[in-house]
Amino acid sequence: MPRNQFQRMFFAFVTVLITVHAYVFFSLYVVNGTALTETARTSGVLDAINKQGGVYMFGTYMPIWSVIVIEFLFAYTLEMLMGSPCSFKLASKLFDPRRNHPMIFESAIICATVGLMCPAMSFIASVIYYPYYAGFSVITLLANWLKLMCFNFPFAFFTQLFFIQPFVRTVFKTVFRKDIKKREEMAHEKELVGEKLKPKNEPEAVADIIKRINEIQKDLEVEKAKILK
């Protein structure tokens, strides 16, 4: 897990970079692919997007690369300000990272992140992709938000839990392997010191006291025998 601000920024950057590309593909090809090809009367989604002049966003048509950049900026900002810190706090309320298995705690963080980021990003998407050419209605906006969450949440949950986050953690461990190894060595040294300083349990302590008393009694008997001689 990231331990300083730079590592958190790197972790969030890689996560958001992969997630945004996955979401753009999911939205354009899986959710809206059929509608795009039927409307443009083309055989491919990319051909349909090129034919209509780009992806509809903010009431106009924009190229795909600009869509990715805009969504990345929104997602990265939310991840740094809300997703990452709040998900850690929520997971810490249910699990103790010092006692629970790391996989359990990391899975709890992933679930909390999806639970926070999916509604937030779906709402942003419902605003920037809203069909402003047909007029604006709050009810329509909320309906689109709910529709997007129904589409996005299962996709976000399974991809983050089983694909994206394991891959990002592998990349993170590869890039920061020296720092991680150093932390593990320091933690191991602390455990060794703790074991040496750890007080003995009650039965062992009682046994030591009895043993010491017997030794003292034997010494006293030896000294008494010397005096009597």
Beta strands, then each sheet from edge to edge (+ up, - down):
strand 1: 55-57
strand 2: 60-62
sheet 1: 1+ 2-
end
